[in-house]
Amino acid sequence: MRTAATPGTGTQATAADRLQRLLALVPYVVSRNVVGLAETATAFGVSEHQLVDDLNMLWCVELRSPDPYCPIDLSYEGGEIVVSQAESIDRPLRLGVDEASALLVALRMLAEVPSLDDRSALSRTIAKLEEAAGAAGAPSAQVAVQVDDHGAGSVLARLREAAERGRRLHLSYYVPGRDEATERDVDPMRLLVVDGRTYLEGWCLRAEAVRLFRLDRVLALTVLDQPAAVPRHARHRDVDQGLFRPSPGDVEVVLELSPPGRWVAEYYPCQEVTELGDGRLRVSLRTPDIRWVRRLALRLGEDGRVLSPPELAAGVREDAAAALAGYAG
Amino acid sequence: MAMSRRKTERLLSLVVCLLSARRYLTAGQIRDAVPGYPESFDAFKRMFERDKDELRELGIPLETGTNGLDEEPGYRIPRQAYVLPEIRLEPDEAAILGLAARVWRRAELAGAAAGALLKLRAAGIDAEETTQPGIEPRLQTGEPAFGPLWQAVRDGRPVSFGYRAAGRSSSQQRHLEPWGVVNRHGRWYVAGQDTDRGEVRVFRLSRIDGTVAFTGPPGAVKVPAGTDVRQIVITRDIEPEVRRTAVLRVRRGAGFWLRRQATAERPDAEHPGWDLAEVPFSGTGWFSDHIASFGADVVAIEPADLREAVIRRLKGALA
């Protein structure tokens, strides 16, 4: 997995990375007239020491011919940076194709998220960025992200109302692993849109923990008169570490899949995936809900086999036998 | 480190020099003006060639031309082509931009998003990455094929890759003129012209086996005018089978999702504690697997092929 890096940071920063930072640094200061060292270092994701080194390098630029001169003049006395002469690099470089695309694809994805109330700000931002990007923005049209919202529209309207009024919610929520509708009170925290799916993150009073609820599985939603009271110690889920993390109480399940069952490895976060040849796979996954795996095993039929734990394998056979009894006669 | 420092200084001076130039500067003039180039002309030429490539890779528009008919070709960076056009954002727009820049965090284009944000900040925009309007959108690109396929789409290059179609035990080498990448239901797809089959095809990135190879130069792929890659992917995803209606016996208190999709529901007179639900479906394979997953809580009554398929599934799980 790649990590997000600001150009020019880290020990492996190349000359090109640093050049990009230097070319952005001058216009950053020029456009703000005067700006603090500390604030600038934070904006560029570098230490103040590194920033001062950057400023010195800019100040030292010298062209020798036809007559020697120093095109950039600046000072950072008293922790305030002022650029008094910036010559030709007083404006930032144009956006590259990847840069323009990263932002435009993301903005257009946001435009599909049905909950973002300020549509006009979003479309204004897209229009301005498209104009600034010019031709570099064109290839972004070849990337599209579809956000699923089937049935989420009305739910979202009420969610927004609850968030605005700071109210507790009552959810009737479908848990597919158990094929159950569950009833719970939730204090909403925020919405997550991950890979095209929308989730409500909230404090679940039943579980007494932060939980994610997929909006397309919300069967009914009522805004209660009680005010929401998210406990102080409730922490946002770290989206970047993956939405669903195994917890210590989880059971490790090992499945062997034949080629038609390979979708399991694409669909669920597996701890380990091993190719067994001829397209067969062995996968291990961790789950807090063993009933969900029993249902998965029934769904897979001959395309999946539970290798461990053994009592789960026996449970699946029991389930299958019980289900087949319904077809007898 | 010292090497890299000298190189940064040289590249910086080169950019400033070429941006300030009103006329095309010859290689000789550049060597005289920019400190840090070696004395020997050959060594200078080699280093200058590499420097030009580096600048172009950063998207710096380095132009070649002559000032007059008889003159030696020279170089310059036209300011018009270099500068980011004026862009002003209102605070609400800047907040949305900050949100957009977070979308790729840890995914393929994260570095590009950060680079773009840096340039926009340099243009005077205060796009905070921290102020959140209560929503957190993310895109993930766990599939290793995403990077090369985006590059291929961006640069118009044909590609080749091993592909394991659904349910196949081995992968097959495929050749594609890629038109675009699309994320649907959280999965990435690439759509384009399959040159082996002479047809428009859609491939799921997670089923690409091994590396993606470029098989042609940039610009070799021409996307037909009016192509809507998103629509191609959506259309491919729709089951071509006709919609039929299943009759299911569902245990009371179970099968919530099936009941939500049912067009009719009534108590089963012959089986107390059970209901009969009529549920539309298309694609017997997927639907029979789905019904099997309910175990003893749902029994498929009709159509007969659906019923048989569920029984087969359950027998498979029993084995």
Interface residues (C-beta under 8 A of the other chain):
Chain A: M1 R2 T3 A4 A5 T6 P7 T14 A15 A16 R18 L19 Q20 R21 L22 L23 A24 L25 V26 P27 Y28 S31 R32 A43 F44 M57 L58 C60 V61 E62 L63 R64 S65 P66 P71 I72 E87 S88 I89 R91 P92 L93 R94 L95 G96 V97 D98 E99 A100 S101 A102 L103 V105 A106 L107 M109 L110 V113 S115 L116 D118 A121 L122 R124 T125 K128 L129 E131 A132 G134 A136 P139 A141 Q142 V143 A144 V145 Q146 D148 A163 Y174 P176 D179 E180 A181 R190 L191 L192 V193 V194 D195 G196 R197 L219 H236 V239 D240 P259 P260 R262 W263 E266 D278 G279 R280 R294 R295 L296 A297 L298 R299 L300 G301 E302 D303 V316 R317 D319 A320 A321 A322 A323 L324 A325 G326 Y327
Chain B: S4 R5 K7 T8 E9 L11 L12 S13 V15 V16 C17 L19 S20 Q29 D32 A33 V34 P35 E54 E57 L58 G59 I60 P61 R79 A81 Y82 V83 L84 P85 E86 I87 R88 L89 E90 D92 E93 A95 I96 L97 L99 A100 A101 V103 W104 R105 R106 A107 E108 L109 A110 G111 A112 A113 A114 G115 A116 L117 L118 K119 L120 R121 A122 A123 G124 Q132 P133 G134 I135 E136 P137 R138 L139 Q140 G142 W150 V153 R154 R164 A166 G167 R168 S169 S170 W179 G180 V181 V182 N183 R184 H185 G186 R187 R204 S206 R207 V223 V229 R230 V233 I234 R249 A254 G255 F256 W257 R260 D289 H290 A292 S293 F294 G295 A296 D297 V299 R307 V310 I311 R312 R313 L314 K315 G316 A317 L318 A319
